[in-house]
Amino acid sequence: MTDPDRRVLPIEPLDAHRFQTFGDVIEAADRASPFTINEGWARRFDDLARIDTGREGGHTRLSIFRAKARPLPLRLSLMERHQLGSQAFMALAPRRFLVVVAPPGPQPYPALLRCFVAAPGQGVNYAPGTWHHPLIAIDADTDFVVIDRGGPQADGDCDEVRFDTPPVWVEP
């Protein structure tokens, strides 16, 4: 029997156009106008994300997060945002992960949630104020390089909202 109150969030492919409301897609794509460096042995893809960390004395911080794989279906109940800086995530192994976001605003409304699947080689950079679910590794435990804001108020710059009604799920 299907629960009429159960809302399943469709999983969309991650691409720059679909994601532009929430931030940047990080990937080595031709839209980045790559150019050859190192005597022809490498291609450089510049300016892939707007890293915004300088507000109120902040600085750019580079970290590694180790995310445990989450089984699907997954009930979504927590969203967070960072008002003072952007936050970028890129898997260090060629693995997919899910990206659940809602537009900036006073709270993340369940009806406005979107879910994207980042393909191997893709990452995301959440714009300041964008609501997002904590990391969702899906294929295996995964290490992520994270670029975000450090400095004054860095640990306090995380608004969290929990919601249970209506329940929102992500299914394979």
Phi, psi and omega in degrees: 000134181271134178282118182294340179272353182280119178256125178257125181275120179293147178263121182255149172296143179277123171214160188300320182294312181295331187265355190301332178295333189256344182150218186241147167267130180259118177195154177276085182241156181297337178298343180277001181053063181294157176218158185276139178223180175053051178057032177089003183269357181210156172244138182252131178244104187264159168054051185278345181205149176272096179279117187237096185230000189274355182299142175049045174080015180285164175223163180281132182236138177247127182225169168239128174253136175254109184258132174282142178294137179256137178282148174253145004290153181234125175275125181273131180219353184225132172232153179220163175211159178233112186282333188265355181192163176282171179212118183251142180228132177217122180295140179276345176246157180285079182229153175279157170209159180263147181233111179250125186224161171218153182297156174303151180161184184294333177202161179272107181282126181307326180292342182258003180294144173229147180235130179238150172254121176276125178283161173307134181093357177251150173221178178227154173232109179283129175292152177307135178088351179287127175286137178210153175280149173303162184315137177233086170286139184237331185268329181191164172304139188219137171272139178236137167278134182234130176241116181211193186270128171248176177105200183304135177064012182299314181286335179272356181268058178214101174274134178238141176228130175256143174216139179241340184232130351286151179293138178238132184237152168245128181236153179296000000 
